[in-house]
Amino acid sequence: MLVVLLTMEVSPVAALVTLLMGTLSGSLGAMLGIGGGVFLVPFLVLVVGLPFHQAAAVSLAAVIATSTAVSAATAGRQLINLRLGMVLEVATAAGGVAGGLTAQMLAPQTLQVIFALVALFIAAVVVRGNETAPLPPDADVGRLGGRFTDVHTGQTMTYAVRRLPVSLAASFLAGNLSTLLGIGGGVVKVPVLVTWSGVPMRVAAATSAFMIGVTATSGAVIYYGHGEMIPALAAAAVLGTQMGSALGLRAAARARARGLRRLLAGVLVVVSCLMLVRAMA
Amino acid sequence: MSEALERRLGRLLTVGTRISTAVLAMGLAATFVLPGSHLAHALLTVGLLVLLLTPVARVAVSVVGYLGERDWWFVLYTGIVLVLLIGSFVAAFG
């Protein structure tokens, strides 16, 4: 393992490895429509040898950059439900702050166990993937619902936002896990928005990505203040994930195989086991 | 209104991403060309701060947008988020 000293002296090798891990995580994430933090954190812990809090901090920096870049690209294409995002953001930001305060009290081992369990849950979500039926075109969409036209199918989907409290609760949990574990938390929000609140998949993903920048910022700032953010590695992770998500989006446009989802779910199960083993060691 | 706000936020996010990525890239390069230098440290710090302040600016612009619309509920929602974000900055660095 390329142990990085806590003196913040970063070796070129550690930075290069972080850059490559960021590229890999970013491209895997983009292919699956997730941020990739769930891959980056275990890479940083298991390969670079960072303590969990530092790995989470570096990953959050990359998560903010990915969310910001993705939202910059999707803004104005009617994919982001701005009003829904602004409402749910209250819950994700509160969850993020709560997570930042509790993360400092939890032992790295505890965080690794939580991470392993969340990674298993994400693997299950990645394999499944589902969608609710759209409403008739003239339906009342309420204050938060909307319409969006899928550019691939040319179909216009009309949707209302149902069971808002469920999505608010999921957003709080997502914000909490985001800061605790250094991930974006979209994998918690998106399935709930789609399954329980009836939001179309692509809108749910774009709206979630839009919120993540804010969610991850409260967490990243708290880690930064505790001296757990290693700037050079954060820079390497940001650059890596930016390149990786551009690559991944291109690859995803070419092939959207079911096999890929299964393969990556398998990777997550392996990652989860490794984190558990490390926590027990 | 909503679409105009969304485009404005999109432009803000584009500018924030480009500046932070460029400054962080220079900072990372400086770390290895001039290890331990003030320049490297300053570039990395500025890059990270731009990265962290971009979402904050996005929320601030939203608050102002909804204020202009007199959409008080959304002023409240975005206002709470802004207070939480500023609060974490104050708690971390204050």
HADDOCK unambig.tbl for C-alpha pairs under 7 A between the chains (distance, minus, plus):
assign (segid A and resid 12 and name CA) (segid B and resid 32 and name CA) 6.74 0.50 0.50
assign (segid A and resid 65 and name CA) (segid B and resid 17 and name CA) 6.57 0.50 0.50
assign (segid A and resid 65 and name CA) (segid B and resid 51 and name CA) 6.84 0.50 0.50
assign (segid A and resid 68 and name CA) (segid B and resid 13 and name CA) 5.74 0.50 0.50
assign (segid A and resid 68 and name CA) (segid B and resid 17 and name CA) 6.44 0.50 0.50
assign (segid A and resid 69 and name CA) (segid B and resid 13 and name CA) 6.94 0.50 0.50
assign (segid A and resid 69 and name CA) (segid B and resid 14 and name CA) 6.61 0.50 0.50
assign (segid A and resid 69 and name CA) (segid B and resid 17 and name CA) 6.09 0.50 0.50
assign (segid A and resid 71 and name CA) (segid B and resid 10 and name CA) 6.76 0.50 0.50
assign (segid A and resid 72 and name CA) (segid B and resid 10 and name CA) 4.51 0.50 0.50
assign (segid A and resid 72 and name CA) (segid B and resid 11 and name CA) 6.70 0.50 0.50
assign (segid A and resid 72 and name CA) (segid B and resid 13 and name CA) 5.22 0.50 0.50
assign (segid A and resid 72 and name CA) (segid B and resid 14 and name CA) 5.15 0.50 0.50
assign (segid A and resid 75 and name CA) (segid B and resid 6 and name CA) 5.92 0.50 0.50
assign (segid A and resid 75 and name CA) (segid B and resid 7 and name CA) 6.05 0.50 0.50
assign (segid A and resid 75 and name CA) (segid B and resid 10 and name CA) 5.11 0.50 0.50
assign (segid A and resid 76 and name CA) (segid B and resid 3 and name CA) 6.45 0.50 0.50
assign (segid A and resid 76 and name CA) (segid B and resid 6 and name CA) 5.86 0.50 0.50
assign (segid A and resid 76 and name CA) (segid B and resid 7 and name CA) 5.33 0.50 0.50
assign (segid A and resid 86 and name CA) (segid B and resid 77 and name CA) 6.63 0.50 0.50
assign (segid A and resid 86 and name CA) (segid B and resid 78 and name CA) 6.31 0.50 0.50
assign (segid A and resid 87 and name CA) (segid B and resid 77 and name CA) 6.05 0.50 0.50
assign (segid A and resid 89 and name CA) (segid B and resid 81 and name CA) 6.95 0.50 0.50
assign (segid A and resid 90 and name CA) (segid B and resid 77 and name CA) 6.25 0.50 0.50
assign (segid A and resid 90 and name CA) (segid B and resid 80 and name CA) 6.63 0.50 0.50
assign (segid A and resid 90 and name CA) (segid B and resid 81 and name CA) 5.46 0.50 0.50
assign (segid A and resid 93 and name CA) (segid B and resid 81 and name CA) 6.29 0.50 0.50
assign (segid A and resid 93 and name CA) (segid B and resid 84 and name CA) 6.82 0.50 0.50
assign (segid A and resid 94 and name CA) (segid B and resid 84 and name CA) 6.99 0.50 0.50
assign (segid A and resid 213 and name CA) (segid B and resid 55 and name CA) 5.77 0.50 0.50
assign (segid A and resid 214 and name CA) (segid B and resid 55 and name CA) 5.31 0.50 0.50
assign (segid A and resid 217 and name CA) (segid B and resid 52 and name CA) 5.83 0.50 0.50
assign (segid A and resid 218 and name CA) (segid B and resid 85 and name CA) 5.67 0.50 0.50
assign (segid A and resid 218 and name CA) (segid B and resid 88 and name CA) 5.79 0.50 0.50
assign (segid A and resid 221 and name CA) (segid B and resid 88 and name CA) 6.55 0.50 0.50
assign (segid A and resid 221 and name CA) (segid B and resid 89 and name CA) 6.14 0.50 0.50
assign (segid A and resid 221 and name CA) (segid B and resid 92 and name CA) 6.38 0.50 0.50
assign (segid A and resid 222 and name CA) (segid B and resid 88 and name CA) 6.31 0.50 0.50
assign (segid A and resid 222 and name CA) (segid B and resid 92 and name CA) 5.23 0.50 0.50
assign (segid A and resid 225 and name CA) (segid B and resid 92 and name CA) 4.15 0.50 0.50
assign (segid A and resid 225 and name CA) (segid B and resid 93 and name CA) 5.62 0.50 0.50
assign (segid A and resid 226 and name CA) (segid B and resid 92 and name CA) 6.96 0.50 0.50
assign (segid A and resid 231 and name CA) (segid B and resid 44 and name CA) 5.95 0.50 0.50
assign (segid A and resid 232 and name CA) (segid B and resid 28 and name CA) 5.83 0.50 0.50
assign (segid A and resid 232 and name CA) (segid B and resid 44 and name CA) 6.75 0.50 0.50
assign (segid A and resid 235 and name CA) (segid B and resid 24 and name CA) 5.25 0.50 0.50
assign (segid A and resid 235 and name CA) (segid B and resid 25 and name CA) 6.76 0.50 0.50
assign (segid A and resid 235 and name CA) (segid B and resid 28 and name CA) 6.38 0.50 0.50
assign (segid A and resid 236 and name CA) (segid B and resid 28 and name CA) 6.99 0.50 0.50
assign (segid A and resid 239 and name CA) (segid B and resid 21 and name CA) 6.65 0.50 0.50
